[in-house]
């Protein structure tokens, strides 16, 4: 969101001199009106920002869950897990692309592959639980049902 800059006169001791600038008074009064309206609407926009941030976090959670679930599925069941994990971490962008295509997710929602690789290297992928269709459906329901219901509760006209 682009920030708006308001023009105004903060010289409250002297009125705006229309003889020097005949347009200044109308501009300053319009800007003051816009600023006051913006301040009155701030609580509603704050609510929207919080909901949007929550949506962003839920989508991020879903992507992390799908990425780790995909990589967990690729791990061998008996031997060679450490070597397989190293190989997967080296090809992180491939796994990102696969998950993105398989689940039709926007690329912009994915984390930075280098940072993700760095953090994930400290964990043993075999210790993560398997991702089930029920887990994915539950998080999809949060995005498609629960959050819209939350927005309706606030009855926000924006």
Steps between C-alpha positions, in 0.01 A plus 500: 500500500637839403514756781317827446663828590265775616562870443405746770572821680610465860506874566193521719571858615450655157238414239600381154568803283292465190656811348837320473360163387129499408488118469671413830196524727287265288787251465584505872134460601452207261819337628389552860166336421678204333737462795213497751308245294811284481544519877135405558541197269825383663337240732328327207820494294689369803259208520547430130877511536489252786279262303724531192807427712323196646413375150862545395617294799248222435606480134864492608420221745332301224799537269746400771283201585479391135874547443602302805234238425629463143859465617397261779329282240823481297702369795599132509332293769796296620854606408672801349274769641785742576642475149154533343429808710828663393416430137152650538631809674747551214209492249262717701380707202394182319283402795356851520404482132348154539282602795403823326384317187335209683288723725459801265654746746631850421880515485501824699363322808803271525783577742857573393650161399841576650360601837257208499788260423709650778227461762386155383856364509485511881207255505458132422227477235401149609386642836230716342151347482367398162270757340156356439218618276302580816772741614501677165118516498498645850733785408310557173178525703659766720585703189174447311239477781625618839675821394208623281266433795735700720489791256118488498493525881678833483247626243766713336372689193850531348 
